[in-house]
Amino acid sequence: MDYDVLILGGGIIGCAVAYEISKYNLNIAVIEKDYDIADDVSLINTAMVYDGVESEDTLTARLERMGNKMMDTISAKFNVPFKRCGSLIIAQTDEQAEMIDKTYKRAIDRGTKDVQLLESKYIYEMEPNLNVHIKKGLYSKNTGVICPFDLALAYGEVAFDNGVKFKLEEEVIDIQEISKGFKVITNKNKLTCKMVINTTSSENYSIANEKKIDINNYKSILKYILLDNNDKKRFSHALFMFNSKGERIYTLPTIEGDTVAAISTKDNVSYNEAIDRVSKITSGVDNLDVKMFLDWPFFEEPIVIDDSGIDDGIIQIKGKHYGQVTMTPAIASIVCESVVSKMQCKLKKDFNDKRRESYKFRELSDEERKKIIVIDKKYGKIICACEKVTEGEIVDAIRRPLGARTVEGVKRRTGAAFGNCQGSHCLNKIVSILARETNKQMTEIVKDSKDSNIVRCRIKEFDSM
């Protein structure tokens, strides 16, 4: 057998599962069709850590509560930015107030702690910038915000350092059962393994004679708006509001101090309509406050860990859900227990549970900056002036385990080109550094995926650029 375990999909769940089972004496590989891991994580590197209060599905709520409790330990161990800010679900009508009462009762019945109903006057005291009529609110102390790509990358890097092979740009074509295992056929290889963990739940392979899951019934579109740091627009808690159409409008404080506003809807909402709806929450949003506006899929399909085929050696993680970042630590832990039970494997004696150090120039003190510049002069050269990202950080992001190979990969890892100018002053420098460090031509550098070249061709040929 080529491998003991093959993990299909290098998203945040696939990376977390790889990390958990890399603690054991197993030969493991992760197969990912994209250029980079964790492409299922939103480009705006902020995600809500839920506590199960908002979910009607009992299993989803349980996974969210489990993941929520694990997040402090994991984020501290991997040095991933995480902050418990608390959340408020706000009712503006009598009908919404009844819904909040039911939500509160359901949370109490489930044994959820640190949740309480609040009258409007207390909510205005907590959020003085809130500019909507409020009937009632449900407050939860448990919730928070985390940088999901940092979490996924940390899982992947530690797994890589502990021997997990990552096969990027490799798409699984089929899975076939063979004697004592499986054959996984990709566009590049034919691999054999004793066990398969499939996190690409929408795929259909020979081993699983079932139809593709239709996720369109569960999908809305999130209209993300990243607002610049502004005292008049800032909220210290995550805010959730629902309208009669079932649409959600919510705001999250980012780790960096900005605000993410989002609207989940099945309607085709324009930029101006989205801005108008968000403006009603605060005292108004000026176009100059908007740093980024993008669409992202919003899924509400419950995630199910299907281990019914564990005796044959296959586990499938099915479904897509907006709370998958929260649930990831719990899912990975549950899957790991099943793998260990099936494979009868032992813990590694030399497992390294520490992530390699990295430096963010904008977060260092002047003394720390001087020291690191002495070690590496590239940290003294600012590439992205808006976010204060240096050449040293970009080079490190490329050279690290599972390093960046695309412009989006650099942006996600360093924050470069996320400032007010949106890369107009630094994009060409990022492309140039990527080309130099990966030994490619600038015309070969892509934005995020195949055929998304930043520079399509050269107008004239020069000896240097």
C-alpha positions as CSV (number, residue, x, y, z in Angstrom):
1,M,0.0,0.0,0.0
2,D,1.2,3.5,-0.8
3,Y,-0.5,5.0,2.3
4,D,-2.3,4.0,5.4
5,V,-4.8,6.9,5.1
6,L,-5.7,9.2,2.2
7,I,-7.7,12.3,3.0
8,L,-9.6,13.7,0.1
9,G,-9.9,17.5,0.2
10,G,-7.5,20.0,1.7
11,G,-10.1,22.4,3.1
12,I,-10.1,23.4,6.8
13,I,-11.7,20.1,7.8
14,G,-9.3,18.0,5.8
15,C,-6.3,19.9,7.3
16,A,-7.7,19.5,10.8
17,V,-8.2,15.7,10.3
18,A,-4.7,15.4,8.9
19,Y,-3.3,17.2,12.0
20,E,-5.2,15.0,14.5
21,I,-4.2,11.6,12.9
22,S,-0.6,12.8,12.3
23,K,-0.2,12.2,16.0
24,Y,-0.1,8.5,15.3
25,N,2.2,6.1,13.5
26,L,0.4,6.3,10.1
27,N,1.5,7.1,6.6
28,I,-0.9,9.9,5.5
29,A,-1.5,12.0,2.4
30,V,-4.0,14.8,1.6
31,I,-5.2,15.3,-1.9
32,E,-6.4,18.8,-2.9
33,K,-7.4,19.9,-6.4
34,D,-6.6,23.6,-5.9
35,Y,-3.3,25.4,-5.8
36,D,-3.6,26.0,-2.1
37,I,-5.1,24.5,1.0
38,A,-8.2,26.0,2.7
39,D,-9.7,27.5,-0.4
40,D,-13.1,26.9,1.2
41,V,-12.4,29.7,3.7
42,S,-13.7,33.2,2.9
43,L,-11.2,35.7,1.5
44,I,-12.2,38.1,4.3
45,N,-10.2,36.3,7.0
46,T,-12.8,36.6,9.8
47,A,-15.2,33.9,10.9
48,M,-17.8,33.6,13.7
49,V,-17.2,31.0,16.4
50,Y,-20.8,29.9,17.2
51,D,-22.1,28.2,20.3
52,G,-25.1,26.3,18.9
53,V,-27.7,28.8,20.1
54,E,-28.7,29.9,16.6
55,S,-29.0,26.4,15.2
56,E,-32.3,24.4,15.1
57,D,-30.5,21.2,14.2
58,T,-29.5,19.3,17.4
59,L,-26.4,17.6,16.0
60,T,-25.1,20.9,14.4
61,A,-25.6,22.7,17.7
62,R,-23.7,19.9,19.6
63,L,-20.8,20.1,17.2
64,E,-20.7,23.9,17.5
65,R,-20.6,23.7,21.3
66,M,-17.9,21.1,21.2
67,G,-15.8,23.1,18.8
68,N,-16.4,26.3,20.7
69,K,-15.0,24.8,23.9
70,M,-11.9,23.6,22.1
71,M,-11.1,26.9,20.4
72,D,-9.2,28.6,23.2
73,T,-6.7,25.8,23.6
74,I,-6.2,25.4,19.8
75,S,-5.8,29.1,19.0
76,A,-3.3,29.6,21.9
77,K,-1.3,26.6,20.9
78,F,-1.0,27.6,17.2
79,N,-0.9,31.4,17.9
80,V,-4.0,32.0,15.8
81,P,-5.9,35.3,16.4
82,F,-9.1,34.5,18.3
83,K,-11.3,36.8,20.5
84,R,-14.4,36.1,22.4
85,C,-16.6,39.2,21.7
86,G,-20.0,37.8,22.5
87,S,-23.1,38.1,20.3
88,L,-26.5,39.7,20.2
89,I,-29.5,38.4,18.2
90,I,-31.8,41.4,17.9
91,A,-35.6,41.4,17.5
92,Q,-37.2,44.5,15.9
93,T,-40.8,43.2,15.7
94,D,-43.1,41.2,18.0
95,E,-42.8,38.2,15.7
96,Q,-39.0,38.3,15.9
97,A,-39.2,38.7,19.7
98,E,-41.3,35.5,19.9
99,M,-38.6,33.7,17.8
100,I,-35.9,34.9,20.2
101,D,-37.9,33.6,23.2
102,K,-38.1,30.2,21.5
103,T,-34.4,30.3,20.8
104,Y,-33.6,31.1,24.4
105,K,-35.8,28.3,25.7
106,R,-34.1,25.9,23.3
107,A,-30.7,27.0,24.4
108,I,-31.6,26.5,28.1
109,D,-33.1,23.1,27.4
110,R,-29.8,22.0,25.7
111,G,-27.9,23.1,28.8
112,T,-26.2,26.1,27.1
113,K,-24.7,28.5,29.7
114,D,-24.0,32.2,29.6
115,V,-27.0,33.2,27.5
116,Q,-29.7,35.7,28.6
117,L,-32.6,37.8,27.3
118,L,-32.0,41.5,27.4
119,E,-34.4,44.5,27.1
120,S,-33.6,47.2,24.6
121,K,-32.2,49.7,27.0
122,Y,-29.4,47.3,28.0
123,I,-28.6,46.6,24.3
124,Y,-28.2,50.3,23.6
125,E,-25.9,50.6,26.5
126,M,-23.8,47.7,25.2
127,E,-23.8,49.1,21.6
128,P,-24.3,52.9,21.6
129,N,-23.7,53.0,17.8
130,L,-26.7,50.8,17.1
131,N,-29.3,52.8,15.1
132,V,-32.3,50.5,14.9
133,H,-35.5,50.1,16.8
134,I,-35.2,47.1,19.2
135,K,-37.8,45.1,21.0
136,K,-35.6,42.5,22.7
137,G,-32.3,40.8,22.3
138,L,-30.6,37.5,23.1
139,Y,-27.1,37.8,24.4
140,S,-24.5,35.0,24.3
141,K,-21.1,35.4,26.1
142,N,-19.7,32.3,24.4
143,T,-19.3,33.4,20.8
144,G,-16.2,35.0,19.2
145,V,-14.3,35.7,16.0
146,I,-11.3,33.9,14.6
147,C,-9.0,34.1,11.6
148,P,-10.1,30.9,9.8
149,F,-7.4,30.7,7.2
150,D,-4.7,31.1,9.9
151,L,-6.4,28.2,11.7
152,A,-6.5,26.0,8.6
153,L,-2.9,26.8,7.7
154,A,-1.7,26.1,11.2
155,Y,-3.4,22.6,11.1
156,G,-1.8,22.0,7.7
157,E,1.7,23.2,8.6
158,V,1.9,21.1,11.8
159,A,0.6,18.1,9.9
160,F,3.2,18.7,7.2
161,D,6.0,18.9,9.8
162,N,4.8,15.6,11.2
163,G,5.1,13.7,7.9
164,V,1.8,14.2,6.1
165,K,2.2,14.5,2.3
166,F,0.1,17.2,0.6
167,K,-0.6,16.6,-3.0
168,L,-1.9,19.9,-4.4
169,E,-3.3,20.5,-7.9
170,E,-4.4,16.9,-7.9
171,E,-8.0,16.1,-8.5
172,V,-9.6,12.8,-7.5
173,I,-11.4,11.1,-10.4
174,D,-12.6,7.9,-8.7
175,I,-12.2,5.7,-5.7
176,Q,-12.3,1.9,-6.3
177,E,-12.3,-0.9,-3.8
178,I,-9.5,-3.4,-4.0
179,S,-8.4,-6.3,-1.7
180,K,-7.6,-5.0,1.7
181,G,-8.0,-1.3,0.7
182,F,-8.8,1.2,-2.0
183,K,-7.4,2.6,-5.2
184,V,-7.7,6.3,-5.5
185,I,-7.4,7.6,-9.1
186,T,-6.4,11.2,-9.6
187,N,-5.6,13.2,-12.7
188,K,-1.9,12.5,-12.0
189,N,-1.6,9.3,-10.0
190,K,-3.1,6.0,-9.0
191,L,-2.7,5.6,-5.2
192,T,-3.5,2.7,-2.9
193,C,-4.4,3.0,0.7
194,K,-6.0,1.1,3.6
195,M,-8.4,3.8,4.5
196,V,-10.1,6.8,2.9
197,I,-11.5,9.9,4.6
198,N,-13.6,11.8,2.1
199,T,-14.3,15.5,2.9
200,T,-15.4,16.3,-0.6
201,S,-19.0,15.4,0.1
202,S,-20.5,16.6,-3.1
203,E,-18.5,14.2,-5.3
204,N,-19.7,10.9,-6.6
205,Y,-17.2,7.9,-6.8
206,S,-17.6,4.2,-7.6
207,I,-17.1,3.3,-4.0
208,A,-20.1,5.3,-2.9
209,N,-23.1,4.5,-5.2
210,E,-25.0,7.6,-4.3
211,K,-26.1,10.7,-6.2
212,K,-24.3,14.0,-5.8
213,I,-25.7,16.0,-3.0
214,D,-27.8,18.9,-4.3
215,I,-26.6,21.7,-2.1
216,N,-28.4,24.4,-4.1
217,N,-31.5,24.0,-1.9
218,Y,-29.4,25.0,1.1
219,K,-27.4,27.8,-0.5
220,S,-27.8,31.5,-0.3
221,I,-25.3,34.2,-1.2
222,L,-23.4,36.3,1.4
223,K,-22.8,39.9,0.4
224,Y,-19.7,40.7,2.4
225,I,-18.7,44.3,3.1
226,L,-15.5,45.1,4.9
227,L,-15.7,48.5,6.6
228,D,-12.7,50.5,7.6
229,N,-12.0,51.1,11.3
230,N,-14.4,53.9,12.3
231,D,-15.5,54.7,15.8
232,K,-19.0,55.7,14.6
233,K,-19.5,52.4,12.8
234,R,-17.8,50.1,15.2
235,F,-19.6,47.4,17.3
236,S,-17.9,45.5,20.1
237,H,-20.2,42.5,19.7
238,A,-21.3,40.3,16.8
239,L,-24.9,41.5,15.9
240,F,-27.5,39.4,14.1
241,M,-30.8,40.6,12.7
242,F,-33.5,38.7,10.7
243,N,-36.2,40.0,8.4
244,S,-39.5,38.6,7.2
245,K,-37.8,36.9,4.2
246,G,-35.6,34.9,6.4
247,E,-32.5,37.0,5.3
248,R,-29.8,37.6,7.9
249,I,-28.0,40.8,8.4
250,Y,-25.0,40.7,10.7
251,T,-21.9,42.5,11.6
252,L,-18.7,41.1,13.1
253,P,-15.7,43.0,14.7
254,T,-12.5,41.8,13.0
255,I,-9.4,41.0,15.0
256,E,-7.7,44.0,13.4
257,G,-10.4,46.4,14.5
258,D,-12.4,46.7,11.3
259,T,-16.0,45.6,10.8
260,V,-17.4,42.9,8.6
261,A,-21.1,43.4,7.6
262,A,-22.8,40.6,5.7
263,I,-26.2,39.9,4.2
264,S,-27.3,36.3,3.4
265,T,-29.9,36.3,0.7
266,K,-31.2,34.4,-2.3
267,D,-32.1,37.6,-4.1
268,N,-29.7,39.4,-6.4
269,V,-28.8,42.3,-4.1
270,S,-26.7,45.0,-5.7
271,Y,-23.9,46.9,-4.0
272,N,-26.0,50.0,-3.4
273,E,-28.8,47.9,-1.9
274,A,-26.4,46.1,0.4
275,I,-24.8,49.3,1.5
276,D,-28.3,50.8,2.2
277,R,-29.3,47.8,4.4
278,V,-26.1,48.0,6.4
279,S,-26.5,51.8,6.7
280,K,-29.8,51.3,8.6
281,I,-27.9,49.5,11.4
282,T,-25.5,52.3,12.0
283,S,-25.6,56.1,11.4
284,G,-24.9,55.5,7.7
285,V,-22.1,54.0,5.6
286,D,-20.0,56.2,3.3
287,N,-18.4,54.6,0.2
288,L,-15.1,55.7,1.6
289,D,-15.6,53.4,4.6
290,V,-15.8,50.3,2.3
291,K,-12.5,48.4,1.9
292,M,-13.9,45.4,0.2
293,F,-17.2,44.1,-1.3
294,L,-17.6,40.5,-2.4
295,D,-20.0,37.5,-2.7
296,W,-19.5,34.2,-1.0
297,P,-21.7,31.1,-0.8
298,F,-23.7,30.7,2.4
299,F,-24.6,27.1,3.2
300,E,-27.0,25.8,5.8
301,E,-26.8,22.0,5.1
302,P,-26.0,20.1,8.4
303,I,-22.6,18.4,8.4
304,V,-22.8,14.7,9.0
305,I,-19.9,12.4,9.9
306,D,-20.8,9.2,8.1
307,D,-18.8,6.3,9.5
308,S,-21.2,3.6,8.5
309,G,-18.4,2.3,6.2
310,I,-15.7,2.3,8.9
311,D,-15.5,-1.5,8.8
312,D,-14.6,-1.3,5.1
313,G,-12.2,1.6,5.8
314,I,-14.1,4.7,4.6
315,I,-15.4,7.7,6.4
316,Q,-17.3,10.4,4.6
317,I,-17.9,14.0,5.9
318,K,-21.1,15.2,4.2
319,G,-22.7,18.6,4.1
320,K,-21.7,22.3,4.0
321,H,-22.6,24.7,6.8
322,Y,-21.8,28.3,7.7
323,G,-20.6,27.1,11.1
324,Q,-18.0,24.6,9.8
325,V,-15.0,26.7,11.2
326,T,-16.5,26.3,14.6
327,M,-17.3,22.6,14.2
328,T,-13.9,21.7,12.7
329,P,-12.0,20.9,15.9
330,A,-14.8,18.6,17.1
331,I,-15.2,16.9,13.7
332,A,-11.4,16.2,13.5
333,S,-11.4,14.8,17.0
334,I,-14.3,12.5,16.3
335,V,-12.9,11.3,13.0
336,C,-9.5,10.7,14.6
337,E,-11.1,8.4,17.3
338,S,-12.7,6.3,14.5
339,V,-9.4,6.0,12.6
340,V,-7.4,5.0,15.7
341,S,-10.1,2.4,16.6
342,K,-10.0,1.0,13.1
343,M,-6.3,1.1,12.4
344,Q,-5.2,0.1,16.0
345,C,-2.3,2.6,15.7
346,K,-0.1,4.0,18.4
347,L,0.9,7.6,19.3
348,K,4.2,8.9,17.9
349,K,6.9,9.4,20.4
350,D,8.5,12.3,18.4
351,F,5.3,14.2,17.5
352,N,6.0,17.9,17.2
353,D,2.9,19.9,18.3
354,K,4.4,23.3,17.7
355,R,3.9,25.6,14.7
356,R,6.9,27.3,13.2
357,E,7.3,30.9,14.3
358,S,6.3,33.8,12.0
359,Y,6.5,37.6,12.4
360,K,4.0,40.3,11.6
361,F,5.9,43.5,11.3
362,R,2.9,45.7,12.1
363,E,2.4,44.0,15.5
364,L,6.0,44.2,16.6
365,S,7.5,46.8,18.9
366,D,10.3,49.1,17.5
367,E,12.9,47.1,19.4
368,E,11.6,43.8,18.0
369,R,11.6,45.3,14.5
370,K,15.2,46.4,14.8
371,K,16.2,42.9,15.9
372,I,14.5,41.1,13.1
373,I,15.8,43.5,10.5
374,V,19.4,42.8,11.7
375,I,18.7,39.1,11.1
376,D,17.0,39.6,7.7
377,K,17.1,42.9,5.9
378,K,14.0,42.0,3.9
379,Y,11.9,42.8,7.0
380,G,13.1,46.4,6.6
381,K,11.5,46.8,3.2
382,I,7.8,47.7,3.3
383,I,5.9,46.2,0.3
384,C,2.2,46.9,1.4
385,A,2.2,50.4,3.0
386,C,-1.5,50.2,3.9
387,E,-1.1,47.0,6.0
388,K,2.6,47.5,6.8
389,V,3.6,44.1,5.3
390,T,7.3,43.7,4.6
391,E,9.2,41.7,1.9
392,G,10.5,39.4,4.7
393,E,6.9,38.4,5.6
394,I,6.0,37.7,2.0
395,V,9.1,35.6,1.4
396,D,8.5,33.7,4.6
397,A,4.9,33.0,3.5
398,I,6.2,31.6,0.2
399,R,9.0,29.5,1.7
400,R,7.1,28.0,4.7
401,P,5.6,24.5,4.6
402,L,2.6,24.6,2.2
403,G,3.8,28.1,1.1
404,A,1.9,30.5,-1.0
405,R,2.0,29.9,-4.8
406,T,-0.6,32.4,-5.8
407,V,-1.3,36.1,-5.2
408,E,-4.4,35.2,-3.1
409,G,-2.2,32.8,-1.1
410,V,0.1,35.7,-0.2
411,K,-2.8,38.0,0.6
412,R,-4.4,35.4,2.9
413,R,-1.2,34.7,4.7
414,T,0.2,38.2,5.2
415,G,-2.7,40.6,4.7
416,A,-0.9,42.4,1.9
417,A,-3.2,44.2,-0.6
418,F,-6.1,44.2,1.9
419,G,-5.7,47.9,2.7
420,N,-7.6,50.9,1.4
421,C,-5.7,50.9,-2.0
422,Q,-6.7,47.2,-2.5
423,G,-3.2,46.4,-3.9
424,S,-2.9,49.2,-6.5
425,H,0.5,50.1,-5.0
426,C,1.8,46.7,-4.1
427,L,0.3,44.1,-6.4
428,N,3.1,44.4,-9.0
429,K,5.7,43.9,-6.2
430,I,3.9,40.9,-4.8
431,V,3.8,39.3,-8.3
432,S,7.5,40.1,-8.8
433,I,8.5,38.5,-5.4
434,L,6.4,35.4,-6.2
435,A,8.0,35.0,-9.6
436,R,11.5,35.3,-8.1
437,E,10.9,33.0,-5.2
438,T,9.2,30.2,-7.2
439,N,11.6,30.6,-10.1
440,K,8.8,31.4,-12.6
441,Q,8.1,34.1,-15.2
442,M,5.7,36.9,-14.1
443,T,3.4,35.8,-16.8
444,E,3.1,32.4,-15.0
445,I,1.9,33.9,-11.7
446,V,-1.8,33.4,-11.1
447,K,-4.4,35.2,-8.9
448,D,-5.9,32.1,-7.3
449,S,-6.4,29.2,-9.7
450,K,-5.7,27.9,-13.2
451,D,-6.1,30.5,-16.0
452,S,-6.2,33.5,-13.7
453,N,-2.9,34.9,-14.7
454,I,-2.2,38.4,-13.4
455,V,0.1,39.4,-16.3
456,R,-1.3,37.8,-19.5
457,C,1.7,38.6,-21.7
458,R,4.6,41.1,-22.2
459,I,4.2,44.0,-24.6
460,K,8.0,44.1,-25.2
461,E,10.9,42.0,-24.1
462,F,13.5,43.6,-21.8
463,D,16.6,42.2,-20.1
464,S,15.1,43.2,-16.7
465,M,11.7,44.4,-15.4
